[in-house]
Amino acid sequence: MGFKHLAKKAVEEKGSPIVLALDLAPEKPSKLMRKAVEVLEETAPYVCGLKVNFHLILPLGLSGVKPILDRAHQLGLFCLADPKLSDIGSTNEVAARYYFEAGFDALTASPLVGWEKGLAPVFELARGMGRGVVLLAYMSHPGALEVFGLKTLDEGTGRAEPLYARFARMALEWGADGVVVGATRPEIIRAVRGLVGPEMLVISPGVGIQGGDPRTALEAGADLLVVGRSIVLADRPGEAARELLAGLKA
């Protein structure tokens, strides 16, 4: 089962499109591990997946993150690494292998490095290991406009198009499992959904503290909502996740 199907199955079984981003504040590794597991256990009934980035990977290392991933899998969640790979192919391949061997089901990568000797080795490795690749199309922070909104020339039509549209077409051409489009820009979610079609995952971070509205993002075409600080910084993370899901179902 590829990552795209794994994620959709988790959404259906858990009855939730919410992906928990364990973006915890810096702590001593032992305390950070305890906090990560506590938040995961509390929120697991209300989310379908787990996203982990450098907030945990740098202080804990991949060996330290692995038990968290193992527990997430036991709880019926998929696990997405968010390193946004953006180096040359040989380096990307080594990094991807470490992430996959640690237990991640998929990882994010930047299409800026291109295909040949860029992301091609990552896709080949992912397919061989039954894992997934998700490409950035438009990030959730305000500065994303400075790059992802740049105009580029479409050689086929001779017309200018925003870079995020080109990235969406690259994701489709390369066979990516999904694309990242910030929930803060529902109009771009809608545009990218139109480009990639109904089958590819559209994953939208930026819900809550960054200003993205979850219902609006889903209505625009997002499949998955990545939520971090609004949940993990709450006094009762489980209750925050439950209320968010209840609001989506209301």
C-alpha positions as CSV (number, residue, x, y, z in Angstrom):
1,M,0.0,0.0,0.0
2,G,1.5,3.3,-1.1
3,F,1.5,6.4,1.2
4,K,-1.4,8.1,-0.6
5,H,-3.6,5.1,0.1
6,L,-2.3,4.6,3.6
7,A,-3.2,8.2,4.5
8,K,-6.6,8.1,3.0
9,K,-7.3,4.8,4.8
10,A,-6.2,6.4,8.1
11,V,-8.6,9.4,7.5
12,E,-11.5,7.0,6.9
13,E,-10.7,4.8,9.8
14,K,-10.0,7.6,12.3
15,G,-12.8,9.8,11.0
16,S,-10.4,12.7,11.0
17,P,-8.4,14.7,8.5
18,I,-6.2,16.2,11.2
19,V,-2.4,15.5,11.3
20,L,-0.7,16.2,14.6
21,A,2.5,18.3,14.2
22,L,4.6,17.6,17.2
23,D,6.3,21.0,17.1
24,L,7.3,21.2,20.8
25,A,9.3,23.9,22.5
26,P,13.0,23.1,23.3
27,E,13.5,21.0,26.4
28,K,16.0,18.5,27.7
29,P,15.7,15.4,25.6
30,S,14.2,13.2,28.4
31,K,11.5,15.8,29.1
32,L,10.9,16.4,25.5
33,M,10.4,12.7,24.9
34,R,7.9,12.4,27.7
35,K,6.0,15.4,26.5
36,A,5.9,14.1,22.9
37,V,4.5,10.8,24.0
38,E,1.9,12.4,26.3
39,V,0.6,14.7,23.6
40,L,0.5,11.8,21.1
41,E,-1.4,9.5,23.5
42,E,-3.9,12.3,24.4
43,T,-4.6,13.3,20.8
44,A,-4.5,10.0,19.0
45,P,-8.3,9.4,19.1
46,Y,-8.8,12.6,17.1
47,V,-6.1,12.6,14.5
48,C,-5.2,10.4,11.5
49,G,-1.4,11.1,11.3
50,L,1.7,12.4,12.9
51,K,4.1,15.0,11.4
52,V,7.6,15.3,12.8
53,N,10.2,17.9,11.9
54,F,13.4,19.3,13.4
55,H,11.7,20.3,16.7
56,L,12.1,16.6,17.7
57,I,14.6,15.2,15.2
58,L,17.4,17.5,16.2
59,P,17.3,17.1,20.0
60,L,16.3,13.4,20.0
61,G,17.9,12.1,16.8
62,L,16.2,9.6,14.6
63,S,16.9,6.8,17.0
64,G,15.1,8.8,19.7
65,V,12.2,9.6,17.4
66,K,11.7,6.0,16.4
67,P,9.8,4.9,19.5
68,I,7.4,7.8,19.0
69,L,6.8,6.6,15.4
70,D,6.4,3.0,16.6
71,R,3.7,4.1,19.1
72,A,2.0,6.3,16.5
73,H,1.7,3.3,14.2
74,Q,0.3,1.2,17.1
75,L,-2.3,3.9,17.5
76,G,-3.3,3.7,13.8
77,L,-1.6,6.8,12.6
78,F,0.7,7.3,9.6
79,C,4.0,9.2,10.1
80,L,5.3,12.0,7.9
81,A,8.8,13.4,8.2
82,D,9.1,17.1,7.3
83,P,12.7,17.8,6.4
84,K,11.9,19.5,3.1
85,L,14.8,17.8,1.4
86,S,16.6,20.2,-0.9
87,D,20.1,19.0,-1.6
88,I,21.8,17.1,-4.5
89,G,20.6,13.7,-5.2
90,S,23.2,11.6,-3.4
91,T,22.7,13.6,-0.2
92,N,19.0,13.5,-0.5
93,E,19.1,9.7,-1.0
94,V,21.2,9.2,2.1
95,A,18.9,11.4,4.2
96,A,15.7,9.8,2.8
97,R,17.0,6.3,3.7
98,Y,17.7,7.3,7.3
99,Y,14.2,8.8,7.6
100,F,12.5,5.7,6.1
101,E,14.5,3.3,8.1
102,A,13.6,5.2,11.3
103,G,9.9,4.3,10.5
104,F,8.6,7.3,8.6
105,D,6.0,6.4,5.9
106,A,6.7,9.5,3.8
107,L,8.8,12.7,3.8
108,T,8.5,16.2,2.3
109,A,10.9,17.5,-0.3
110,S,11.5,20.7,-2.2
111,P,11.0,20.6,-6.0
112,L,13.5,23.5,-6.3
113,V,16.3,21.0,-6.7
114,G,14.7,19.4,-9.8
115,W,14.5,15.8,-10.9
116,E,17.8,14.6,-12.5
117,K,20.3,14.0,-9.7
118,G,18.0,16.0,-7.4
119,L,14.9,14.2,-6.3
120,A,14.9,11.3,-8.7
121,P,17.0,9.1,-6.3
122,V,14.5,9.9,-3.5
123,F,11.5,8.8,-5.5
124,E,13.3,5.7,-6.6
125,L,14.2,4.8,-3.0
126,A,10.7,5.6,-1.8
127,R,9.1,3.4,-4.4
128,G,11.5,0.5,-3.6
129,M,10.7,0.7,0.1
130,G,7.0,1.3,-0.3
131,R,7.2,4.8,1.1
132,G,6.0,8.2,-0.1
133,V,7.2,11.6,-1.2
134,V,5.3,14.9,-0.7
135,L,6.4,18.0,-2.6
136,L,6.1,21.6,-1.4
137,A,3.8,23.7,-3.6
138,Y,3.1,26.6,-1.4
139,M,4.1,27.0,2.3
140,S,1.9,28.5,5.0
141,H,4.0,31.5,6.3
142,P,3.6,35.0,4.8
143,G,7.1,35.0,3.2
144,A,6.0,32.1,1.0
145,L,4.7,34.6,-1.5
146,E,8.3,35.9,-2.1
147,V,9.2,32.6,-3.8
148,F,6.3,30.3,-4.4
149,G,4.3,33.1,-5.9
150,L,7.0,34.1,-8.4
151,K,6.0,34.0,-12.1
152,T,7.7,31.5,-14.4
153,L,7.3,30.8,-18.1
154,D,5.4,27.8,-19.2
155,E,7.4,26.5,-22.2
156,G,4.4,24.6,-23.5
157,T,2.0,27.5,-23.6
158,G,4.3,30.5,-23.6
159,R,2.3,32.0,-20.7
160,A,3.5,33.1,-17.3
161,E,2.3,31.0,-14.4
162,P,3.0,31.1,-10.6
163,L,5.8,28.9,-9.4
164,Y,3.4,26.9,-7.2
165,A,1.5,25.9,-10.3
166,R,4.6,24.6,-11.9
167,F,5.5,22.7,-8.7
168,A,2.0,21.2,-8.8
169,R,2.5,20.0,-12.3
170,M,6.0,18.6,-11.4
171,A,4.4,16.6,-8.5
172,L,1.9,15.1,-11.0
173,E,4.6,14.3,-13.5
174,W,7.0,12.8,-11.0
175,G,4.3,10.7,-9.3
176,A,4.4,12.3,-5.9
177,D,1.9,11.1,-3.3
178,G,0.9,14.6,-2.4
179,V,1.6,18.3,-2.3
180,V,1.9,20.8,0.6
181,V,-0.3,24.0,0.2
182,G,-0.7,26.2,3.3
183,A,-4.2,26.4,4.8
184,T,-3.6,30.2,5.0
185,R,-4.1,30.4,1.2
186,P,-7.4,28.6,0.3
187,E,-7.5,30.1,-3.2
188,I,-4.1,28.4,-3.9
189,I,-5.4,25.2,-2.4
190,R,-8.2,25.4,-4.9
191,A,-5.9,26.2,-7.8
192,V,-3.5,23.4,-7.0
193,R,-6.3,20.9,-6.5
194,G,-7.5,21.7,-10.0
195,L,-4.0,21.0,-11.4
196,V,-3.2,17.8,-9.6
197,G,-6.7,16.2,-9.8
198,P,-8.7,14.4,-7.2
199,E,-6.4,11.5,-6.4
200,M,-3.3,13.3,-5.1
201,L,-3.1,14.3,-1.5
202,V,-3.3,18.0,-0.7
203,I,-1.8,18.5,2.7
204,S,-2.4,21.9,4.4
205,P,-0.4,23.2,7.4
206,G,-0.9,26.5,9.0
207,V,-4.3,25.8,10.7
208,G,-4.9,27.8,13.9
209,I,-2.1,30.0,15.2
210,Q,-0.9,30.9,11.7
211,G,-4.4,31.8,10.7
212,G,-5.6,29.0,8.5
213,D,-9.3,28.1,8.8
214,P,-9.7,24.3,8.8
215,R,-13.2,24.2,7.3
216,T,-12.3,26.7,4.6
217,A,-9.2,24.7,3.7
218,L,-11.1,21.4,3.4
219,E,-13.8,23.1,1.3
220,A,-11.1,24.5,-1.0
221,G,-9.8,20.9,-1.6
222,A,-7.4,20.0,1.2
223,D,-7.3,16.3,2.2
224,L,-5.2,16.7,5.4
225,L,-4.9,19.5,7.9
226,V,-1.6,19.8,9.7
227,V,-2.1,21.3,13.2
228,G,0.7,21.9,15.6
229,R,0.9,24.7,18.1
230,S,-2.9,25.1,18.5
231,I,-2.9,21.6,19.9
232,V,0.5,20.9,21.4
233,L,0.7,24.3,23.3
234,A,-2.8,23.9,24.7
235,D,-3.2,23.2,28.4
236,R,-5.1,20.1,27.4
237,P,-3.9,18.9,24.0
238,G,-6.4,16.1,23.7
239,E,-9.3,18.4,24.4
240,A,-8.0,20.9,21.9
241,A,-7.8,18.2,19.2
242,R,-11.3,16.9,20.1
243,E,-12.8,20.3,19.9
244,L,-11.2,21.0,16.5
245,L,-12.5,17.7,15.1
246,A,-16.0,18.3,16.6
247,G,-16.1,21.7,14.9
248,L,-15.3,20.2,11.6
249,K,-18.1,17.7,12.0
250,A,-20.7,20.2,13.2
